[in-house]
Amino acid sequence: MDVPVAANILGTIGAVCWSIQLIPQIVVNYRRHNTEGLQPSMMLLWAVAGVPLGVYNIVQNLNVALRIQPQILTFLSLVTWAQCFYYGKKRSFMACITVVAPLLVGLGAIEVALVFALRAANDRNLGWPLILMAVLSACLLAAGVLTHYWDIYTHRTVRGISFLFVAIDAAGDLFSLISVVFEQRIDILAMVIYGTELALWIGIMICGVVYNFIPWAKKDSKTNHTEELQPVSLHEMPSSTSVFRTASGASGSDTVVTRRAPHRSG
């Protein structure tokens, strides 16, 4: 069955977003030399989620971009997970490779085997294995994001996540979701997979505004109206690469800027 041009174009945009989504997070982790606030369980759950998602998209013969997309997700998730080991657990570089490389090969082998198995199941008119793949991928992706909801509830702040990463990932989900709509046969399960994660990321953005941006804006507004010397920690200001970095996620060597009161003559 031919895939409509619109579905291919939108799916490609979604795949590109998913291809680069974790790169800002990886760069932020490298520059900070820590992964505080980033949940390693999220990265591992996403890496595993790429397997059933890839199986589902391939067996369902969705557009090529959506078939490649889960493989990129698994790879970048494992790279980020390795950073959590390297910076968070203080493991050596070789130790990280020793853990990640076999896991990557193992997940790839499992996906290939499941693709052949589910195609055989389809030939026998067995639909439940494919439904199971869709449900499993949706649950794993959602569970990964939900780990950050627990962290937000615990610390009453959004920390450790690159805001650029969140925006790109949400855009990837959105374009992937729309591309499914333009398929010749609308796949409800695929829409549930991408729609669920999109909704969760929108919730993260709202939490960032409520718990981080609004308090910072109010505090900054009060600071601008004072004439006394008052220290302002740079980590209290929103970063262009992280979701309004807070004190709990910043290093102990923050620079302090002082505001001078205007000189009064006489």
Accessible surface in RSA format (square Angstrom, percent):
REM  Atomic radii and reference values for relative SASA: ProtOr
REM  Chains: A
REM  Algorithm: Lee & Richards
REM  Probe-radius: 1.40
REM  Slices: 20
REM RES _ NUM      All-atoms   Total-Side   Main-Chain    Non-polar    All polar
REM                ABS   REL    ABS   REL    ABS   REL    ABS   REL    ABS   REL
RES MET A   1   165.60  85.8 100.68  66.6  64.92 154.6 100.81  85.7  64.78  85.8
RES ASP A   2   121.95  85.4 112.46 111.9   9.49  22.4  31.49  74.1  90.46  90.2
RES VAL A   3    34.32  22.6  16.40  14.8  17.92  43.2  16.91  14.7  17.41  47.2
RES PRO A   4    39.47  28.8  28.27  25.8  11.20  40.7  39.47  32.6   0.00   0.0
RES VAL A   5   111.69  73.5 106.98  96.8   4.71  11.4 107.87  93.7   3.82  10.3
RES ALA A   6    37.87  34.8  30.80  47.5   7.07  16.1  35.09  49.4   2.79   7.4
RES ALA A   7     0.00   0.0   0.00   0.0   0.00   0.0   0.00   0.0   0.00   0.0
RES ASN A   8    55.02  37.9  54.85  53.0   0.18   0.4  17.85  43.0  37.18  35.9
RES ILE A   9    97.36  55.4  93.64  69.8   3.72   9.0  97.16  70.0   0.19   0.5
RES LEU A  10    31.18  17.4  31.18  22.3   0.00   0.0  31.18  21.9   0.00   0.0
RES GLY A  11     0.00   0.0   0.00   N/A   0.00   0.0   0.00   0.0   0.00   0.0
RES THR A  12    69.02  49.1  69.02  70.0   0.00   0.0  51.36  69.0  17.65  26.7
RES ILE A  13    65.93  37.5  64.19  47.8   1.74   4.2  65.90  47.5   0.03   0.1
RES GLY A  14     0.00   0.0   0.00   N/A   0.00   0.0   0.00   0.0   0.00   0.0
RES ALA A  15     9.30   8.6   9.30  14.4   0.00   0.0   9.30  13.1   0.00   0.0
RES VAL A  16    79.82  52.5  79.06  71.6   0.77   1.8  79.74  69.3   0.09   0.2
RES CYS A  17    18.34  13.9  18.31  20.4   0.03   0.1   0.03   0.1  18.31  19.7
RES TRP A  18     0.80   0.3   0.77   0.4   0.03   0.1   0.77   0.4   0.03   0.0
RES SER A  19    30.09  25.4  24.93  33.3   5.16  11.9  19.11  40.7  10.99  15.4
RES ILE A  20    74.63  42.5  74.63  55.6   0.00   0.0  74.63  53.7   0.00   0.0
RES GLN A  21     0.56   0.3   0.56   0.4   0.00   0.0   0.00   0.0   0.56   0.4
RES LEU A  22     0.18   0.1   0.18   0.1   0.00   0.0   0.18   0.1   0.00   0.0
RES ILE A  23    77.67  44.2  77.61  57.8   0.06   0.2  77.67  55.9   0.00   0.0
RES PRO A  24    19.32  14.1  12.79  11.7   6.52  23.7  19.16  15.8   0.16   1.0
RES GLN A  25     0.00   0.0   0.00   0.0   0.00   0.0   0.00   0.0   0.00   0.0
RES ILE A  26    32.30  18.4  32.30  24.1   0.00   0.0  32.30  23.3   0.00   0.0
RES VAL A  27    56.72  37.3  55.08  49.9   1.65   4.0  56.72  49.3   0.00   0.0
RES VAL A  28     6.26   4.1   5.19   4.7   1.07   2.6   6.26   5.4   0.00   0.0
RES ASN A  29     0.00   0.0   0.00   0.0   0.00   0.0   0.00   0.0   0.00   0.0
RES TYR A  30   136.79  63.9 136.79  77.8   0.00   0.0  88.91  66.8  47.88  59.0
RES ARG A  31   166.81  70.0 141.15  72.0  25.67  61.1  49.80  68.1 117.01  70.9
RES ARG A  32    36.69  15.4  14.22   7.2  22.47  53.5  21.36  29.2  15.32   9.3
RES HIS A  33   108.98  59.6 100.62  69.9   8.36  21.4  67.52  69.6  41.46  48.2
RES ASN A  34    36.35  25.1  36.35  35.1   0.00   0.0  21.50  51.7  14.85  14.4
RES THR A  35     9.39   6.7   5.31   5.4   4.07   9.7   0.14   0.2   9.24  14.0
RES GLU A  36    81.17  46.6  69.27  52.4  11.90  28.3  34.86  67.4  46.32  37.8
RES GLY A  37     7.00   8.6   0.00   N/A   7.00   8.6   0.74   2.0   6.25  14.0
RES LEU A  38     5.73   3.2   0.00   0.0   5.73  14.4   0.00   0.0   5.73  15.4
RES GLN A  39    36.55  20.4  36.55  26.7   0.00   0.0   0.01   0.0  36.54  27.7
RES PRO A  40    53.38  38.9  53.35  48.6   0.04   0.1  53.38  44.1   0.00   0.0
RES SER A  41    52.47  44.3  44.92  60.0   7.54  17.4  43.22  92.0   9.24  13.0
RES MET A  42     0.00   0.0   0.00   0.0   0.00   0.0   0.00   0.0   0.00   0.0
RES MET A  43     0.00   0.0   0.00   0.0   0.00   0.0   0.00   0.0   0.00   0.0
RES LEU A  44    60.89  33.9  60.89  43.6   0.00   0.0  60.89  42.8   0.00   0.0
RES LEU A  45    47.03  26.2  46.78  33.5   0.25   0.6  47.03  33.0   0.00   0.0
RES TRP A  46     0.18   0.1   0.18   0.1   0.00   0.0   0.18   0.1   0.00   0.0
RES ALA A  47     0.00   0.0   0.00   0.0   0.00   0.0   0.00   0.0   0.00   0.0
RES VAL A  48    54.09  35.6  54.09  49.0   0.00   0.0  54.09  47.0   0.00   0.0
RES ALA A  49     0.00   0.0   0.00   0.0   0.00   0.0   0.00   0.0   0.00   0.0
RES GLY A  50     0.17   0.2   0.00   N/A   0.17   0.2   0.00   0.0   0.17   0.4
RES VAL A  51     8.17   5.4   8.17   7.4   0.00   0.0   8.17   7.1   0.00   0.0
RES PRO A  52     4.47   3.3   4.47   4.1   0.00   0.0   4.47   3.7   0.00   0.0
RES LEU A  53     0.09   0.1   0.09   0.1   0.00   0.0   0.09   0.1   0.00   0.0
RES GLY A  54     0.00   0.0   0.00   N/A   0.00   0.0   0.00   0.0   0.00   0.0
RES VAL A  55     0.00   0.0   0.00   0.0   0.00   0.0   0.00   0.0   0.00   0.0
RES TYR A  56     2.76   1.3   2.76   1.6   0.00   0.0   0.81   0.6   1.96   2.4
RES ASN A  57     0.22   0.2   0.22   0.2   0.00   0.0   0.00   0.0   0.22   0.2
RES ILE A  58    39.95  22.7  36.76  27.4   3.19   7.7  36.76  26.5   3.19   8.7
RES VAL A  59    18.35  12.1   0.96   0.9  17.39  41.9   1.15   1.0  17.20  46.6
RES GLN A  60    36.34  20.3  22.97  16.8  13.37  31.8   2.10   4.5  34.24  26.0
RES ASN A  61    71.05  49.0  64.43  62.3   6.61  15.9  22.29  53.6  48.76  47.1
RES LEU A  62     8.64   4.8   8.58   6.1   0.06   0.2   8.64   6.1   0.00   0.0
RES ASN A  63     0.82   0.6   0.00   0.0   0.82   2.0   0.82   2.0   0.00   0.0
RES VAL A  64    85.73  56.4  85.73  77.6   0.00   0.0  85.73  74.5   0.00   0.0
RES ALA A  65    10.84  10.0   5.05   7.8   5.79  13.2   9.12  12.8   1.72   4.6
RES LEU A  66     0.00   0.0   0.00   0.0   0.00   0.0   0.00   0.0   0.00   0.0
RES ARG A  67    65.49  27.5  63.53  32.4   1.96   4.7  12.98  17.7  52.51  31.8
RES ILE A  68    87.98  50.1  86.99  64.8   0.99   2.4  87.98  63.4   0.00   0.0
RES GLN A  69     0.00   0.0   0.00   0.0   0.00   0.0   0.00   0.0   0.00   0.0
RES PRO A  70     0.05   0.0   0.00   0.0   0.05   0.2   0.00   0.0   0.05   0.3
RES GLN A  71    66.84  37.4  58.67  42.9   8.17  19.5  47.78 101.7  19.06  14.5
RES ILE A  72    44.52  25.3  41.82  31.2   2.70   6.5  44.50  32.0   0.02   0.0
RES LEU A  73     1.30   0.7   1.17   0.8   0.13   0.3   1.30   0.9   0.00   0.0
RES THR A  74    10.52   7.5  10.52  10.7   0.00   0.0   9.19  12.3   1.33   2.0
RES PHE A  75   100.87  50.5 100.78  62.4   0.09   0.2 100.78  61.1   0.09   0.3
RES LEU A  76    17.83   9.9  17.83  12.8   0.00   0.0  17.83  12.5   0.00   0.0
RES SER A  77     0.00   0.0   0.00   0.0   0.00   0.0   0.00   0.0   0.00   0.0
RES LEU A  78     0.91   0.5   0.91   0.7   0.00   0.0   0.91   0.6   0.00   0.0
RES VAL A  79    47.67  31.4  45.61  41.3   2.05   5.0  47.26  41.1   0.41   1.1
RES THR A  80     0.00   0.0   0.00   0.0   0.00   0.0   0.00   0.0   0.00   0.0
RES TRP A  81    24.82  10.0  24.82  12.0   0.00   0.0  19.84  10.6   4.99   8.1
RES ALA A  82    17.93  16.5  17.37  26.8   0.56   1.3  17.85  25.1   0.08   0.2
RES GLN A  83    22.51  12.6  21.18  15.5   1.33   3.2  14.18  30.2   8.33   6.3
RES CYS A  84     4.19   3.2   1.99   2.2   2.21   5.2   2.08   5.3   2.11   2.3
RES PHE A  85    41.63  20.8  41.63  25.8   0.00   0.0  41.63  25.2   0.00   0.0
RES TYR A  86    91.81  42.9  86.30  49.1   5.51  14.3  39.73  29.9  52.08  64.2
RES TYR A  87    24.07  11.2  20.62  11.7   3.45   9.0  12.14   9.1  11.94  14.7
RES GLY A  88    47.13  58.1   0.00   N/A  47.13  58.1  23.69  65.0  23.44  52.5
RES LYS A  89   125.86  61.4 107.09  65.7  18.76  44.7  53.25  47.9  72.61  77.3
RES LYS A  90   160.68  78.4 131.41  80.6  29.27  69.7  96.63  87.0  64.05  68.2
RES ARG A  91   113.42  47.6 106.69  54.4   6.74  16.0  25.64  35.0  87.79  53.2
RES SER A  92    67.16  56.8  52.81  70.5  14.35  33.1  51.03 108.7  16.14  22.6
RES PHE A  93   131.23  65.7 127.93  79.2   3.30   8.6 127.93  77.6   3.30   9.5
RES MET A  94   125.23  64.9 124.68  82.5   0.55   1.3 105.03  89.3  20.20  26.8
RES ALA A  95    36.86  33.9  28.86  44.5   8.00  18.2  35.88  50.5   0.98   2.6
RES CYS A  96     9.02   6.8   6.28   7.0   2.75   6.5   8.91  22.6   0.11   0.1
RES ILE A  97    73.12  41.6  70.15  52.3   2.97   7.2  73.12  52.7   0.00   0.0
RES THR A  98    89.60  63.7  78.78  79.9  10.81  25.8  68.39  91.9  21.20  32.1
RES VAL A  99    63.43  41.7  53.65  48.6   9.78  23.6  58.85  51.1   4.59  12.4
RES VAL A 100    20.80  13.7  20.80  18.8   0.00   0.0  20.80  18.1   0.00   0.0
RES ALA A 101    44.46  40.9  39.97  61.7   4.49  10.2  44.07  62.1   0.39   1.0
RES PRO A 102    82.74  60.3  67.58  61.6  15.16  55.1  75.06  62.0   7.68  47.8
RES LEU A 103    55.72  31.0  50.14  35.9   5.58  14.0  54.93  38.6   0.79   2.1
RES LEU A 104    59.20  33.0  56.49  40.4   2.71   6.8  56.49  39.7   2.71   7.3
RES VAL A 105   107.82  71.0  99.76  90.3   8.07  19.4 105.77  91.9   2.06   5.6
RES GLY A 106    29.17  36.0   0.00   N/A  29.17  36.0  28.77  78.9   0.40   0.9
RES LEU A 107    15.96   8.9  15.15  10.8   0.82   2.1  15.37  10.8   0.59   1.6
RES GLY A 108    34.43  42.5   0.00   N/A  34.43  42.5  33.24  91.2   1.19   2.7
RES ALA A 109    63.07  58.0  48.23  74.4  14.84  33.8  56.48  79.5   6.59  17.5
RES ILE A 110    92.65  52.7  88.90  66.2   3.75   9.0  92.51  66.6   0.14   0.4
RES GLU A 111    14.54   8.3  14.54  11.0   0.00   0.0   5.97  11.6   8.56   7.0
RES VAL A 112    87.63  57.7  86.21  78.0   1.42   3.4  87.63  76.1   0.00   0.0
RES ALA A 113    61.11  56.2  49.24  76.0  11.87  27.0  56.94  80.2   4.17  11.1
RES LEU A 114    49.14  27.4  49.07  35.1   0.07   0.2  49.14  34.5   0.00   0.0
RES VAL A 115    12.52   8.2  12.52  11.3   0.00   0.0  12.52  10.9   0.00   0.0
RES PHE A 116   135.19  67.6 128.94  79.9   6.26  16.3 129.47  78.5   5.73  16.4
RES ALA A 117    54.56  50.2  39.16  60.4  15.40  35.0  48.36  68.1   6.21  16.4
RES LEU A 118    10.17   5.7   9.79   7.0   0.38   1.0   9.87   6.9   0.30   0.8
RES ARG A 119   112.64  47.3 111.10  56.6   1.54   3.7  38.97  53.3  73.68  44.7
RES ALA A 120    50.48  46.4  45.33  70.0   5.15  11.7  49.28  69.4   1.20   3.2
RES ALA A 121    13.27  12.2  10.07  15.5   3.19   7.3  12.81  18.0   0.46   1.2
RES ASN A 122    56.65  39.1  43.17  41.7  13.48  32.5  19.18  46.2  37.47  36.2
RES ASP A 123   123.77  86.7  90.50  90.1  33.27  78.7  32.34  76.1  91.43  91.2
RES ARG A 124   186.05  78.1 163.79  83.5  22.25  53.0  48.56  66.4 137.49  83.3
RES ASN A 125   139.90  96.5 108.21 104.6  31.69  76.3  33.13  79.7 106.76 103.2
RES LEU A 126    78.51  43.7  76.31  54.6   2.20   5.5  77.85  54.7   0.66   1.8
RES GLY A 127    39.95  49.3   0.00   N/A  39.95  49.3  31.24  85.7   8.71  19.5
RES TRP A 128   162.50  65.2 156.76  75.9   5.74  13.5 143.94  76.7  18.56  30.1
RES PRO A 129    16.56  12.1  16.13  14.7   0.44   1.6  16.56  13.7   0.00   0.0
RES LEU A 130    15.99   8.9  15.99  11.4   0.00   0.0  15.99  11.2   0.00   0.0
RES ILE A 131    88.14  50.2  88.10  65.6   0.04   0.1  88.10  63.4   0.04   0.1
RES LEU A 132    89.08  49.6  85.83  61.4   3.24   8.2  88.83  62.4   0.25   0.7
RES MET A 133    15.53   8.0  15.53  10.3   0.00   0.0  15.45  13.1   0.07   0.1
RES ALA A 134     1.28   1.2   0.61   0.9   0.67   1.5   0.90   1.3   0.38   1.0
RES VAL A 135    71.97  47.4  68.58  62.1   3.39   8.2  71.95  62.5   0.02   0.0
RES LEU A 136    74.74  41.6  73.10  52.3   1.64   4.1  74.74  52.5   0.00   0.0
RES SER A 137     0.00   0.0   0.00   0.0   0.00   0.0   0.00   0.0   0.00   0.0
RES ALA A 138    12.82  11.8  11.24  17.3   1.58   3.6  11.79  16.6   1.03   2.7
RES CYS A 139    72.45  54.8  63.67  71.0   8.79  20.7  26.73  67.7  45.72  49.3
RES LEU A 140    28.80  16.0  28.58  20.4   0.21   0.5  28.80  20.2   0.00   0.0
RES LEU A 141     1.50   0.8   1.50   1.1   0.00   0.0   1.50   1.1   0.00   0.0
RES ALA A 142    13.73  12.6  13.42  20.7   0.31   0.7  13.42  18.9   0.31   0.8
RES ALA A 143    36.69  33.7  33.53  51.7   3.15   7.2  34.85  49.1   1.84   4.9
RES GLY A 144     0.00   0.0   0.00   N/A   0.00   0.0   0.00   0.0   0.00   0.0
RES VAL A 145     0.00   0.0   0.00   0.0   0.00   0.0   0.00   0.0   0.00   0.0
RES LEU A 146    87.15  48.5  81.90  58.6   5.25  13.2  82.23  57.7   4.92  13.2
RES THR A 147    32.64  23.2  25.45  25.8   7.19  17.1  30.26  40.6   2.38   3.6
RES HIS A 148     2.01   1.1   2.01   1.4   0.00   0.0   0.00   0.0   2.01   2.3
RES TYR A 149    59.12  27.6  54.27  30.9   4.85  12.6  50.68  38.1   8.44  10.4
RES TRP A 150   171.32  68.8 167.74  81.2   3.58   8.4 147.58  78.7  23.74  38.5
RES ASP A 151    10.82   7.6   8.83   8.8   1.99   4.7   3.42   8.1   7.40   7.4
RES ILE A 152     7.84   4.5   7.79   5.8   0.05   0.1   7.79   5.6   0.05   0.1
RES TYR A 153   132.55  61.9 127.08  72.3   5.47  14.2  85.14  64.0  47.42  58.5
RES THR A 154    78.55  55.9  49.44  50.1  29.12  69.4  53.15  71.4  25.41  38.4
RES HIS A 155    79.23  43.3  56.78  39.5  22.46  57.5  38.79  40.0  40.44  47.1
RES ARG A 156   125.93  52.9 116.71  59.5   9.22  22.0  49.40  67.5  76.54  46.4
RES THR A 157    13.57   9.7  13.57  13.8   0.00   0.0  13.46  18.1   0.11   0.2
RES VAL A 158     0.49   0.3   0.47   0.4   0.02   0.0   0.49   0.4   0.00   0.0
RES ARG A 159    30.48  12.8  28.42  14.5   2.05   4.9   1.34   1.8  29.14  17.7
RES GLY A 160     4.73   5.8   0.00   N/A   4.73   5.8   0.23   0.6   4.51  10.1
RES ILE A 161     0.60   0.3   0.35   0.3   0.25   0.6   0.52   0.4   0.07   0.2
RES SER A 162     0.43   0.4   0.18   0.2   0.25   0.6   0.00   0.0   0.43   0.6
RES PHE A 163    80.74  40.4  80.74  50.0   0.00   0.0  80.74  48.9   0.00   0.0
RES LEU A 164    86.92  48.4  85.53  61.2   1.39   3.5  86.60  60.8   0.32   0.9
RES PHE A 165     0.04   0.0   0.04   0.0   0.00   0.0   0.04   0.0   0.00   0.0
RES VAL A 166     0.51   0.3   0.51   0.5   0.00   0.0   0.51   0.4   0.00   0.0
RES ALA A 167    36.76  33.8  30.76  47.5   6.00  13.6  31.90  44.9   4.86  12.9
RES ILE A 168    28.66  16.3  26.61  19.8   2.05   4.9  28.66  20.6   0.00   0.0
RES ASP A 169     0.44   0.3   0.44   0.4   0.00   0.0   0.00   0.0   0.44   0.4
RES ALA A 170     8.12   7.5   7.58  11.7   0.54   1.2   7.92  11.2   0.19   0.5
RES ALA A 171    31.64  29.1  27.37  42.2   4.27   9.7  31.21  43.9   0.43   1.2
RES GLY A 172     0.00   0.0   0.00   N/A   0.00   0.0   0.00   0.0   0.00   0.0
RES ASP A 173     0.00   0.0   0.00   0.0   0.00   0.0   0.00   0.0   0.00   0.0
RES LEU A 174    77.03  42.9  77.03  55.1   0.00   0.0  77.03  54.1   0.00   0.0
RES PHE A 175    60.67  30.4  60.67  37.6   0.00   0.0  60.67  36.8   0.00   0.0
RES SER A 176     0.00   0.0   0.00   0.0   0.00   0.0   0.00   0.0   0.00   0.0
RES LEU A 177    33.15  18.5  33.15  23.7   0.00   0.0  33.15  23.3   0.00   0.0
RES ILE A 178    58.89  33.5  58.77  43.8   0.12   0.3  58.89  42.4   0.00   0.0
RES SER A 179     0.00   0.0   0.00   0.0   0.00   0.0   0.00   0.0   0.00   0.0
RES VAL A 180     0.00   0.0   0.00   0.0   0.00   0.0   0.00   0.0   0.00   0.0
RES VAL A 181    64.31  42.3  55.99  50.7   8.32  20.0  55.99  48.7   8.32  22.6
RES PHE A 182    97.57  48.8  87.86  54.4   9.71  25.3  92.25  55.9   5.32  15.2
RES GLU A 183    19.16  11.0  11.01   8.3   8.15  19.4   2.06   4.0  17.10  14.0
RES GLN A 184   107.18  59.9  65.60  47.9  41.58  99.0  31.25  66.5  75.92  57.6
RES ARG A 185   142.11  59.7 132.57  67.6   9.53  22.7  68.54  93.7  73.57  44.6
RES ILE A 186    86.46  49.2  69.89  52.1  16.57  39.9  69.89  50.3  16.57  45.0
RES ASP A 187     6.59   4.6   4.68   4.7   1.91   4.5   3.63   8.5   2.96   2.9
RES ILE A 188   115.73  65.9 112.35  83.7   3.38   8.1 112.35  80.9   3.38   9.2
RES LEU A 189    54.36  30.3  53.51  38.3   0.85   2.1  53.51  37.6   0.85   2.3
RES ALA A 190     0.12   0.1   0.12   0.2   0.00   0.0   0.12   0.2   0.00   0.0
RES MET A 191    55.62  28.8  52.63  34.8   2.99   7.1  51.82  44.1   3.81   5.0
RES VAL A 192    74.43  49.0  68.30  61.8   6.13  14.8  74.43  64.7   0.00   0.0
RES ILE A 193     1.59   0.9   1.02   0.8   0.57   1.4   1.02   0.7   0.57   1.5
RES TYR A 194     1.21   0.6   0.73   0.4   0.49   1.3   1.21   0.9   0.00   0.0
RES GLY A 195    20.49  25.3   0.00   N/A  20.49  25.3  15.06  41.3   5.43  12.2
RES THR A 196    49.93  35.5  41.98  42.6   7.95  18.9  34.65  46.5  15.28  23.1
RES GLU A 197     2.10   1.2   1.87   1.4   0.23   0.5   0.49   0.9   1.62   1.3
RES LEU A 198    25.36  14.1  25.36  18.1   0.00   0.0  25.36  17.8   0.00   0.0
RES ALA A 199    62.49  57.5  49.76  76.8  12.73  29.0  53.42  75.2   9.07  24.0
RES LEU A 200    30.81  17.2  30.29  21.7   0.52   1.3  30.81  21.6   0.00   0.0
RES TRP A 201     0.00   0.0   0.00   0.0   0.00   0.0   0.00   0.0   0.00   0.0
RES ILE A 202    82.10  46.7  82.10  61.2   0.00   0.0  82.10  59.1   0.00   0.0
RES GLY A 203    17.28  21.3   0.00   N/A  17.28  21.3  16.40  45.0   0.89   2.0
RES ILE A 204     0.97   0.6   0.92   0.7   0.05   0.1   0.92   0.7   0.05   0.1
RES MET A 205    49.96  25.9  46.81  31.0   3.15   7.5  24.92  21.2  25.04  33.2
RES ILE A 206   102.32  58.2 100.38  74.8   1.93   4.7 102.30  73.7   0.02   0.0
RES CYS A 207    22.96  17.4  21.90  24.4   1.06   2.5   1.06   2.7  21.90  23.6
RES GLY A 208     0.72   0.9   0.00   N/A   0.72   0.9   0.72   2.0   0.00   0.0
RES VAL A 209    68.45  45.0  68.45  62.0   0.00   0.0  68.45  59.5   0.00   0.0
RES VAL A 210    75.75  49.8  69.37  62.8   6.38  15.4  69.37  60.3   6.38  17.3
RES TYR A 211    86.21  40.3  72.48  41.2  13.73  35.7  35.34  26.6  50.87  62.7
RES ASN A 212     8.00   5.5   0.81   0.8   7.18  17.3   4.47  10.7   3.53   3.4
RES PHE A 213    83.53  41.8  83.40  51.7   0.13   0.3  83.53  50.6   0.00   0.0
RES ILE A 214    70.90  40.3  70.10  52.2   0.80   1.9  70.90  51.1   0.00   0.0
RES PRO A 215    64.43  47.0  54.85  50.0   9.58  34.8  59.99  49.5   4.44  27.6
RES TRP A 216    57.27  23.0  50.99  24.7   6.27  14.7  53.79  28.7   3.48   5.6
RES ALA A 217    35.12  32.3  28.43  43.9   6.69  15.2  30.39  42.8   4.73  12.5
RES LYS A 218   132.39  64.6 127.30  78.1   5.10  12.1  79.02  71.1  53.37  56.9
RES LYS A 219   109.59  53.5 106.57  65.4   3.02   7.2  75.44  67.9  34.15  36.4
RES ASP A 220    37.41  26.2  33.59  33.4   3.82   9.0   5.56  13.1  31.85  31.8
RES SER A 221    54.77  46.3  51.18  68.3   3.58   8.3  26.00  55.4  28.77  40.3
RES LYS A 222   159.25  77.7 147.35  90.4  11.90  28.3  95.66  86.1  63.59  67.7
RES THR A 223     7.49   5.3   5.95   6.0   1.54   3.7   1.43   1.9   6.06   9.2
RES ASN A 224    90.17  62.2  57.70  55.8  32.46  78.2  21.47  51.7  68.69  66.4
RES HIS A 225   153.61  84.0 120.94  84.1  32.66  83.6  94.23  97.1  59.38  69.1
RES THR A 226    49.65  35.3  26.49  26.9  23.15  55.2  18.85  25.3  30.80  46.6
RES GLU A 227    89.50  51.4  82.72  62.6   6.77  16.1  34.46  66.7  55.04  44.9
RES GLU A 228   126.13  72.4 123.88  93.7   2.25   5.4  46.97  90.9  79.16  64.6
RES LEU A 229   114.25  63.6  91.33  65.3  22.92  57.6  91.43  64.2  22.82  61.4
RES GLN A 230    65.13  36.4  63.98  46.8   1.15   2.7  19.31  41.1  45.82  34.7
RES PRO A 231    95.66  69.7  81.06  73.9  14.59  53.0  81.18  67.0  14.48  90.0
RES VAL A 232    18.39  12.1  17.25  15.6   1.14   2.8  18.39  16.0   0.00   0.0
RES SER A 233    28.20  23.8  26.67  35.6   1.54   3.5   0.00   0.0  28.20  39.5
RES LEU A 234    76.85  42.8  69.03  49.4   7.82  19.7  69.11  48.5   7.74  20.8
RES HIS A 235    34.21  18.7  26.33  18.3   7.88  20.2  30.20  31.1   4.01   4.7
RES GLU A 236    58.94  33.8  46.65  35.3  12.29  29.3  24.43  47.3  34.51  28.2
RES MET A 237    81.62  42.3  77.08  51.0   4.54  10.8  67.23  57.2  14.39  19.1
RES PRO A 238    45.34  33.0  23.50  21.4  21.84  79.4  23.68  19.6  21.66 134.6
RES SER A 239    34.87  29.5  18.12  24.2  16.75  38.6  18.20  38.8  16.67  23.4
RES SER A 240   108.57  91.7  73.44  98.0  35.14  80.9  58.42 124.4  50.15  70.3
RES THR A 241    42.90  30.5  42.66  43.2   0.24   0.6  33.26  44.7   9.64  14.6
RES SER A 242     2.21   1.9   1.55   2.1   0.66   1.5   1.55   3.3   0.66   0.9
RES VAL A 243     3.24   2.1   1.76   1.6   1.47   3.5   1.82   1.6   1.41   3.8
RES PHE A 244    36.63  18.3  35.32  21.9   1.31   3.4  35.56  21.6   1.07   3.1
RES ARG A 245    64.54  27.1  59.89  30.5   4.65  11.1   7.18   9.8  57.36  34.8
RES THR A 246    29.58  21.0  26.36  26.7   3.22   7.7  29.47  39.6   0.11   0.2
RES ALA A 247    66.31  61.0  48.75  75.2  17.56  40.0  48.75  68.6  17.56  46.5
RES SER A 248    47.07  39.8  29.08  38.8  17.99  41.4  41.52  88.4   5.55   7.8
RES GLY A 249     2.03   2.5   0.00   N/A   2.03   2.5   0.69   1.9   1.33   3.0
RES ALA A 250    18.86  17.3   1.32   2.0  17.54  39.9   3.45   4.9  15.41  40.8
RES SER A 251    65.28  55.2  49.67  66.3  15.62  36.0  42.79  91.1  22.49  31.5
RES GLY A 252    91.12 112.4   0.00   N/A  91.12 112.4  45.63 125.2  45.49 101.9
RES SER A 253    98.05  82.9  69.02  92.1  29.03  66.9  56.36 120.0  41.69  58.4
RES ASP A 254    46.58  32.6  25.97  25.9  20.60  48.7  12.16  28.6  34.41  34.3
RES THR A 255    83.82  59.6  74.86  75.9   8.95  21.3  49.37  66.3  34.45  52.1
RES VAL A 256    84.94  55.9  60.48  54.8  24.45  58.9  60.48  52.6  24.45  66.3
RES VAL A 257    69.86  46.0  66.57  60.3   3.30   7.9  69.86  60.7   0.00   0.0
RES THR A 258    80.86  57.5  62.14  63.0  18.71  44.6  41.65  55.9  39.20  59.3
RES ARG A 259    87.84  36.9  83.30  42.5   4.54  10.8  28.99  39.6  58.85  35.7
RES ARG A 260   202.95  85.2 174.73  89.1  28.22  67.2  59.49  81.3 143.46  86.9
RES ALA A 261    48.76  44.8  30.71  47.4  18.05  41.0  31.32  44.1  17.44  46.2
RES PRO A 262    81.52  59.4  63.95  58.3  17.57  63.9  75.84  62.6   5.68  35.3
RES HIS A 263   173.98  95.1 136.75  95.1  37.23  95.2 102.37 105.5  71.62  83.3
RES ARG A 264   171.98  72.2 150.37  76.7  21.62  51.5  69.00  94.3 102.98  62.4
RES SER A 265   105.90  89.5  77.80 103.8  28.10  64.7  44.61  95.0  61.29  85.9
RES GLY A 266   128.07 157.9   0.00   N/A 128.07 157.9  67.51 185.3  60.56 135.6
END  Absolute sums over single chains surface
CHAIN  1 A    13555.5      11585.2       1970.3       9507.0       4048.6
END  Absolute sums over all chains
TOTAL         13555.5      11585.2       1970.3       9507.0       4048.6
